[in-house]
């Protein structure tokens, strides 16, 4: 009996040992499954041991994208311009062009999302902080970024989020009267800089069926000679919040432009400008705002 009892005890211990070993193997495999390598828009491979839990974003569009993908609670810091959704306004704001590196480090992020041309990249990398460089200029860039960040965050179905954006753009185009199609448009971002055909704003205008006077060959956001706009003679001028001064009618030669003569100058406030100028999840709303500018009667645009 003693021998039999001893054999039973040994079997129980063996089973427990096997079970414990199997659990450890499964845990190890689970940890390995979470590890990932992402190639960012610089072409640099970024290795992550697991989906990040403490994220800093240094572009407003990136904060908005993380939140729309359902991971807003993982944000621990944002850039100075991030203001949507409302919850990000309560987070530490870490600078604009000149990022406060010390404050970023103090937040102990396990990933920083920022533009590929940011001056903060090299400094953060030298301090051992993982960075993911993102290049956002076109609608295709936005779609790709949704897919990339969904993979990084470990969240499903980024395609559904993009379909909502694309559907919003298409709905705005369908609401625009056929008479507005082919309208020539100039969109000024600020200080003489314009949204070209190659920018996401230019692509939105194209989806609406209107003509951007700034061709793609000039670049995404070129700085223009004011005479260029006079010669192009757009039918509608759209001014972002940062481009309101001086008024078009006060600029040399601009009184001759059709948009100025006809009072078809659309002034966008700060909130509207944010929506349109950020290549992120609110592009459907942006298309709607552009369509509103195109549909408003001339009298409401008088400078």
C-alpha positions in Angstrom: 0.0 0.0 0.0 2.8 2.4 0.9 4.5 1.6 -2.4 1.3 2.2 -4.4 0.6 5.4 -2.5 4.1 6.6 -3.3 3.6 5.8 -7.0 0.3 7.8 -7.0 2.0 10.7 -5.3 4.8 10.6 -7.8 2.3 10.6 -10.7 0.5 13.6 -9.3 3.7 15.5 -8.9 4.7 14.6 -12.5 1.4 15.7 -13.9 1.7 19.0 -11.9 5.2 19.5 -13.2 4.1 18.8 -16.8 1.2 21.2 -16.5 3.4 23.9 -15.0 6.0 23.5 -17.7 3.3 23.7 -20.4 1.9 26.8 -18.8 5.3 28.4 -18.9 5.8 27.4 -22.5 2.4 28.9 -23.5 3.2 32.1 -21.6 6.5 32.4 -23.4 4.8 31.8 -26.8 2.2 34.4 -26.0 4.9 36.9 -25.2 6.7 36.0 -28.4 3.5 36.4 -30.3 3.1 40.0 -29.0 6.6 41.0 -30.1 6.7 42.7 -33.4 8.8 44.6 -35.9 7.4 47.5 -37.7 9.1 49.3 -40.6 8.2 53.0 -40.4 7.9 55.6 -43.1 11.6 56.3 -42.8 12.3 52.7 -43.8 13.6 52.0 -40.3 12.7 48.8 -38.5 11.3 49.4 -35.1 11.2 46.5 -32.6 8.5 46.3 -30.0 8.4 43.7 -27.3 4.6 44.1 -26.9 1.9 46.6 -27.9 2.8 49.9 -26.3 0.9 51.0 -23.2 2.5 54.5 -22.7 2.4 56.5 -26.0 3.5 60.0 -26.8 2.3 61.6 -30.0 4.0 64.7 -31.5 1.5 65.5 -34.3 -2.2 66.3 -33.7 -3.2 63.8 -36.5 -1.4 61.0 -34.8 -3.2 61.6 -31.4 -6.5 61.7 -33.2 -5.8 58.5 -35.0 -4.7 56.6 -31.8 -8.0 57.8 -30.2 -10.2 56.8 -33.1 -8.6 53.3 -33.1 -9.8 53.0 -29.5 -6.5 53.5 -27.6 -6.8 57.0 -26.3 -6.2 55.8 -22.7 -2.7 54.8 -23.7 -1.7 58.4 -24.5 0.5 60.0 -21.8 1.6 63.1 -23.7 0.9 65.1 -26.9 2.2 68.0 -28.9 1.1 71.6 -28.1 -1.5 71.7 -31.0 -3.4 68.5 -30.1 -6.9 69.4 -29.0 -9.2 66.6 -30.3 -10.8 64.6 -28.9 -11.4 66.7 -25.7 -9.7 64.2 -23.5 -6.2 64.9 -25.0 -6.5 68.5 -23.8 -5.9 67.3 -20.2 -2.7 65.5 -21.1 0.8 67.0 -20.8 1.6 69.1 -23.9 5.2 68.8 -24.8 6.0 71.5 -27.3 5.6 72.2 -31.0 8.5 72.4 -33.4 10.8 72.4 -30.5 9.9 69.4 -28.4 10.7 69.3 -24.7 12.8 66.2 -24.7 13.2 66.1 -20.9 9.5 66.1 -20.3 9.0 63.4 -22.9 11.6 61.2 -21.1 10.0 61.9 -17.8 6.8 60.4 -19.0 8.6 57.0 -19.6 6.9 56.3 -23.0 7.3 52.9 -24.6 6.7 54.5 -28.0 6.8 58.0 -29.5 4.8 58.7 -32.7 6.1 61.6 -34.7 6.7 63.0 -38.2 9.6 61.6 -40.2 11.3 65.0 -40.4 11.0 65.8 -36.7 14.2 67.1 -35.1 13.4 65.1 -32.0 13.9 61.7 -33.6 17.7 61.4 -33.2 17.7 62.7 -29.7 15.0 60.3 -28.5 16.6 57.4 -30.2 19.9 58.2 -28.5 18.1 58.0 -25.2 16.8 54.5 -26.0 13.2 55.6 -26.5 11.5 53.7 -29.4 10.2 56.1 -32.1 8.0 55.5 -35.1 8.3 58.0 -37.9 5.1 58.7 -39.8 4.8 60.7 -43.1 1.3 62.2 -43.6 0.7 64.1 -46.8 -1.9 62.3 -48.8 -5.1 60.3 -48.4 -3.1 57.1 -49.1 -0.7 58.1 -46.3 -3.6 58.3 -43.9 -5.0 54.9 -44.9 -1.5 53.3 -44.5 -1.0 55.0 -41.1 -4.3 53.6 -39.8 -3.2 50.1 -40.8 0.2 50.5 -39.3 -1.0 52.0 -36.0 -3.7 49.3 -35.7 -1.0 46.7 -35.9 1.2 48.5 -33.4 -1.6 48.9 -31.0 -2.9 45.4 -31.4 -6.4 46.5 -32.3 -8.6 44.9 -35.0 -10.3 46.2 -38.2 -8.5 49.4 -39.1 -10.2 49.0 -42.5 -13.6 49.8 -40.9 -12.2 53.1 -39.6 -10.9 54.0 -43.1 -14.2 53.1 -44.8 -16.0 55.5 -42.5 -13.5 58.3 -43.6 -13.8 57.4 -47.2 -17.6 57.2 -47.0 -17.7 60.7 -45.4 -15.6 62.1 -48.3 -17.9 60.5 -50.9 -21.0 61.7 -49.1 -19.7 65.3 -49.2 -19.0 64.9 -52.9 -22.5 63.6 -53.6 -24.1 66.6 -51.7 -22.2 69.2 -53.8 -24.4 70.4 -56.7 -23.3 69.6 -60.2 -23.1 73.3 -61.0 -20.1 73.5 -58.5 -18.1 70.9 -60.4 -15.1 72.3 -62.2 -14.9 75.4 -59.9 -11.3 76.7 -59.7 -10.2 77.0 -56.0 -7.2 78.5 -54.1 -6.7 77.2 -50.6 -4.2 79.3 -48.5 -2.7 77.7 -45.4 -0.9 80.8 -44.1 1.9 83.3 -44.9 1.6 82.7 -48.7 1.7 78.9 -48.4 -0.9 77.0 -50.3 -2.4 73.5 -50.4 -1.2 72.0 -53.7 -2.9 69.2 -55.7 -0.4 66.7 -54.2 -1.5 67.5 -50.6 -4.4 65.8 -48.8 -6.4 69.0 -49.1 -5.7 69.0 -52.8 -6.9 65.4 -53.0 -10.1 66.3 -51.1 -10.8 69.1 -53.6 -10.3 66.7 -56.4 -12.7 64.2 -54.9 -15.3 67.0 -54.7 -14.9 67.6 -58.4 -13.3 71.0 -58.3 -10.0 72.3 -59.7 -7.1 73.3 -57.5 -5.1 76.2 -59.1 -1.8 74.9 -57.5 -0.5 72.0 -59.6 1.2 69.0 -58.1 4.5 69.9 -59.8 4.9 72.8 -57.3 4.9 70.4 -54.3 2.5 69.5 -51.6 2.5 72.9 -49.7 4.4 75.4 -51.8 5.1 79.1 -50.9 3.7 81.1 -53.8 4.3 84.5 -55.3 1.1 86.5 -54.9 1.1 87.2 -58.6 0.7 83.5 -59.3 -2.8 83.6 -57.7 -3.7 86.8 -59.6 -2.8 85.1 -62.9 -4.6 81.9 -62.0 -7.8 84.0 -61.2 -9.6 81.4 -59.0 -13.4 81.5 -58.7 -13.3 80.6 -54.9 -10.6 81.4 -52.3 -10.5 79.5 -49.0 -8.4 81.0 -46.2 -7.4 79.0 -43.1 -7.4 80.6 -39.7 -3.7 81.4 -40.1 -4.2 83.0 -43.6 -6.8 85.7 -42.9 -4.4 88.7 -42.9 -4.1 90.7 -45.0 -7.5 90.4 -46.4 -7.5 89.4 -50.1 -9.0 92.7 -51.2 -6.0 94.5 -49.5 -3.4 92.5 -51.3 -1.7 94.1 -54.4 -3.6 93.2 -57.6 -6.0 90.8 -55.9 -9.1 93.0 -56.4 -9.0 91.8 -60.0 -9.4 88.1 -59.0 -12.9 86.7 -59.7 -13.3 85.3 -56.2 -12.6 88.7 -54.7 -14.7 90.6 -57.1 -17.7 88.2 -56.6 -17.2 88.0 -52.8 -16.5 84.3 -52.9 -13.8 84.2 -50.2 -14.4 81.6 -47.5 -12.9 82.4 -44.1 -12.4 79.3 -42.0 -12.2 79.6 -38.2 -9.6 77.9 -36.0 -11.7 74.7 -35.4 -12.6 74.3 -39.0 -9.0 74.9 -40.1 -7.8 72.2 -37.7 -10.3 69.7 -39.2 -9.3 70.4 -42.8 -5.5 70.8 -42.3 -4.9 67.6 -40.3 -4.5 64.5 -42.4 -6.3 62.1 -40.0 -9.6 60.6 -39.0 -11.7 63.7 -39.5 -11.2 63.9 -43.3 -14.8 63.1 -44.0 -15.8 66.1 -41.9 -13.1 68.1 -43.7 -14.6 67.3 -47.1 -18.0 68.5 -45.8 -16.5 71.8 -44.7 -14.9 72.4 -48.1 -18.2 71.5 -49.8 -19.9 74.1 -47.6 -17.5 76.8 -48.7 -18.2 75.9 -52.3 -22.0 76.1 -51.8 -22.3 79.3 -49.7 -23.8 82.2 -51.6 -21.4 85.0 -52.6 -22.9 87.6 -50.3 -21.7 85.7 -47.2 -18.1 85.7 -48.5 -17.7 89.4 -48.9 -14.4 90.5 -47.4 
